[in-house]
Amino acid sequence: MDAALQRRLDGIIALTTLIVAIAVTLTLITFGTGVFLLIAVAWLVIGSVVSFLIQPNSWYSLGQKTKRLGE
C-alpha cells in the first residue's frame, strides 16, 4: 500500500472516530445507556461484517494464528 493511500485512510479513520465519539456522547445524553448499548452492539456486528467483506483473508489469517496459539 503506498504512503498517500495510507495517509488518506488514516485521515478517514480519524474523522470517523471523531464523528462516532460525538454521536456516542449525544446518544448517551439523549437516550441513556440502554439504547447506547443496543447501538454499540449493532455497530460492532455491522463493522465485523463490513471488514469481513472487505478483507476476508485477514479473518482467515487471524483464525490460523489463533489455531497455532492453541496448539
N, C-alpha and C positions, 0 to 999 in steps of 0.2 A: 504494500500500500504506500503510495507516495505521500510526501510530507504535507502537500497542500490539502489533499483529501483528509488526512488525519487531523489537521488543524480545523478544517470545516466541521468534521464530526465532533471534535472536542467542543467547538462553539455551540453546535446544536444541542449536545448533551448538557452543557452548562445552562443554556437558555431553558431547555425543557425542565431541568431540575429546579430552576428559579420559579417557573410557572407552576410546577407541581407543589412547591413549598407554599406559594401564595394560595393556591386552590385548597390545600390541606388546612391551612390556617382559617380561611373563610368558612370551609365546611365545618370545622370544629366549633367556630364561633356561632354559626347559624343553626346547625342541627344537633350538635352534641356528638358523643363518641360512638353511639350505635351505628348511625349512618356512615360515619367515617370508617369504621371497621369494615362495613359492607363494601364501601367503595374501594378500600385498600385491598381487600381480597380479590375483588373483581379486577383491579388494576394489575395485581400480581399474575392472575390467570391469563389475562389478555397479553401482558408483557411476555410471559413464558411462551404462549402460542406464537406470537409475532416473531420472537427471537428464534424459535424453532423453525418457522417458515423461512426466515432469512438465512439462517446458518445451521442447517441440520447436522452438519459434520462436527460442529463444536459440541453438540449434545452427545454425539456418538463417542467422541474422544474423551469427554468428561466421564461417560459410563465406563470406558475402558480403563481410565485412571482409577476410578473408584473400585473397579473389579480387582485391579492389580494391588491396591492397598489392602483389600480384604483377604488376599491370598496368604 
